[in-house]
Amino acid sequence: MNIIKIIIMKKEEFKIIVEEKIGNNYLSESGAVLYSSLKTTEYNSGPTGRLYFMGTNPGGNPQSMKDSTINKHLEELNDNFNEYINGIWNREKGQSPLQLHIKELFDVLHLDLENTFSTNLIFKRSSTIRMLNDKEFKDWADMCWDFHLNFFIELDTKIIITNGIGIKSTFMYIKNKQMVTNLDYLNSGYSNWRIGKFDVTIQNKNMRVIGLPHLSYYSIKNKIEQQNWISVNIGNFLNKII
């Protein structure tokens, strides 16, 4: 079987999973599912394969991007495109503040962004997360959660890194859904913003969630204490469970 046929088959299999988890009715919404390339949907036994990077939801104006539907996104997935590395977001390729800060984070932690499964808690697009009211946020998060549960198992996820730590964030959604009470925080090195972590059991799997302030505004660069804290909390947890 040639490479093109393999990629098409992977794309079709991935689309089927999305359809099963959120339903066909929502594929016409402006949004996206996968920010990493299609190759990250396959099990990777290395350390990068244990990571799962999650934002909250795709950004951009859903009115001006109404043709950028979830369905179109699924049709365009391939093995080479990563939104954080290759995406053009009102700047040159990969040069928006969010893209640069995410690449900085992975670089200073010696992690491989290109081969890390990257997605969002919610697949529906909004210009800011505040544009989703509380009910809409919860309904979409609950609906997409089954998708994430599937890939936590498929990829043997151990560490979830979240972009955002506020009230409407992946970090707080998981914390509240799993009724986590034991959280650990460190000052982010900027203002009164914090980095946080907690351990959680999801579908009988022990996992660690590490949350950062939204990387559109926060940079880990030159914050040695924070870099070390995150690295230690990733490394110690992986060593403990492997």
Buried (B, 14 or more C-beta within 10 A) or exposed (E): EEEEEEBEEBBEEBBEBBBEBBEEEBBEBBBBBBBBBBBBBEEBEEBBBBBBBBBBBBBBEBEEBEEBBBBBBBEEBEBEBBBBBEBEBEEEEBEBBBBBBBBBBBEBBEBBBBBBBBBBBBBBBBEEBEBBEEEEBBBBBEBBBEBBBBBBEEBEBBBBBBBBBEEBBBBBBBBEBBEBEEBEEBBBBBEEBBBBBBBBEBEEBEBBBBBBBBBBEBBBEEBEEBBEBBBEBBEEBBEEEE
